[in-house]
């Protein structure tokens, strides 16, 4: 009897299997977080206030990462996300104090898109190195924001100055899910019991459904919309083809230059929108408000393997670390135990795959984190403030082995030239 070769699984089956694995991974992390909360007696680790702050702080990071996703899927590396966020924060502060939240959103996106336009002109039209252009935009954005503040705020606007705008005019509307947040506070009562997993799940649901800014809901919906746009439409196929092989795309009639411009403009607008949310959190524009979140958004995009779903998970992780250090510095110590457990699991996984050196390194860091958790009750404030950035480095170091960037990302493209 002739042997039959089994057919490979369909693409849809692979995607569903990958989605199930991601959900199981997130569920496992949440169970570990609940265990750490019980052991460390730090309720802030899973409190509704922490998760509510996580959502607000993850949105700017996610939007910056989403902006980077559009640009890099078209083959343009966008290191200038931080500068575009800075321009977005200034635009939001300038328009928001005069005309309100909606004007802040529009102005922030326009200012961010202008930064994207500058990056597109430099990289797509003139062929400037993408990294050099992005770094230059980051430097220019800080100077432009300070110059504009001196012109428009210093001595001309009540409450404004060279480093900040006047407070925003009005507040953005909020929504609550009616079945979970209206009537008796059942989730709040369950959260206060301190039960394993049940109270933690109540804190998660309460934090993500109660008094949510309507613009936050809009930003969250941009994640599935971007997935649909990039992977389910002809526009998305053309854009992604420019990042994989622009020479082949050009031979098939794709307007490569135009698609790259559109992608980088969208990238800047989304990064600017991320800056808008930072202004909403403080109700004011302040110099240095982005705090490197544009770079963290870029890290979230890389962690997500240049896909919206993974990007959202990375943004949520970094937003959680940021929220926790703001809500409770003592609770950050509890994260050391979580890091120790995760690194111990990584060490076991690496050892099973025969990678003894990597396993040994992970085990050493796991022991170090565990020893630090046992010996320290409170971390220095400088270390606590740097927690989101340390989380970024740790996650990227663990996820770097399974990443695949677009094939032509960062390459200089000229029509008619070889690679």
Secondary structure, DSSP 8 states (H G I E B T S, - for coil): ----------HHHHHHHHHHHHHHHHHHHHHHHHHHHHHHT-GGGG-HHHHHHHHHHHHHHHHHHHHHHHHHHTT---TTHHHHHHHHHHHHHHHHHHH-HHHHHHHHHHHHHHHHHHHHIIIIIS---HHHHHHHHHHHHHHHHHHHHHHHTTTTSTT-BTTB----SS---EE--HHHHSSS-HHHHHHHTT-TTHHHHHHHHHHHHSSEEHHHHHHHHHHHHHHHHHHSSHHHHHHHHHHHHHHHHHHTT--HHHHHHHHHHHHHHHHHHHHHHHHHHHTS-BTT-STTHHHHHHHHHHHTTT-HHHHHHHHHHHHHHHHHHHH-HHHHHHHHHHHHHHHHHHHHHHHHTT-HHHHHHHHHHHHHHHHHHHH-SS--HHHHHTHHHHHHHHHHHHHGGG----TTTT----TT---
